[in-house]
Amino acid sequence: MEGQHVLITGAAGGIGFKIARVFLEQGANVSLHYNRTFETLTPLLNEYNDRCFAQSVNGTDEQAVIKSVEESCARFGLINVCIINHAIFVDEDIPIWDMSLTQWQRTIDVNLTSYFLYSREWCRQLKRLKSTVNDIDNLNANLILIGSSAGQFGEANHLDYATSKGALHSGFIKSLKNEIVHLHPCARINIVAPGWTRTPMAESSIEQGKHLKALRTTPLRKVATTDDVAQACLFFASNRTAAHLTGNVLMVHGGMEGRVLWPENLE
């Protein structure tokens, strides 16, 4: 990743922060986009102050996304790898008959519409800036979206979240992979889809044992780490390891199935 420009949204969260660190360790220049929380990024900004910078962006605001992508390009040039990672999840279990339209629309706006906005602006900057790349034949140009095991299996009482991720897994990626090659013949898009992952936000739910039901369907019987997700992103981002992979959904969920594999008293 030496000299590559990587943009990461949701960079201040547990998964986003780890992805950013992994790419910085590999020599990339990283644009760190976050919504409100900033303090967690301080270690990266101090350690790699010449190769990363942070921007507060509301991903549902079209003009804010346009401006932030332009500013990132002005800082580090063409965005080779765009990793769209941010999302919201309502912790409370709410069946469809109790779900408000406000919750539904908010989740779709953040988890799906903002992915459209970032993907569109990444495509526009690729179209505009690819002529500035010296070695156009070896241009690394790819999108990586963060999906979820809920996009594959669904998630009862979280219809809004599962629907937003399922849309990315299906029509979104399957359509966009066929469009972006008209901007550059080697442009790629893939999805990394974690299951339960140990992040600061998930810690309380894990402590309450909310993950145990899912682990009963998982042969590896463990929760993913943020590094598991970050390394999967690094795999897709490199033309050495994934140059002929596009339109794929890589499930980082320990082999989760739709059937019970382990007894209920699993610890």
Beta strands, then each sheet from edge to edge (+ up, - down):
strand 1: 5-8
strand 2: 29-34
strand 3: 52-56
strand 4: 81-84
strand 5: 142-146
strand 6: 188-194
strand 7: 249-252
sheet 1: 3+ 2+ 1+ 4+ 5+ 6+ 7+
end
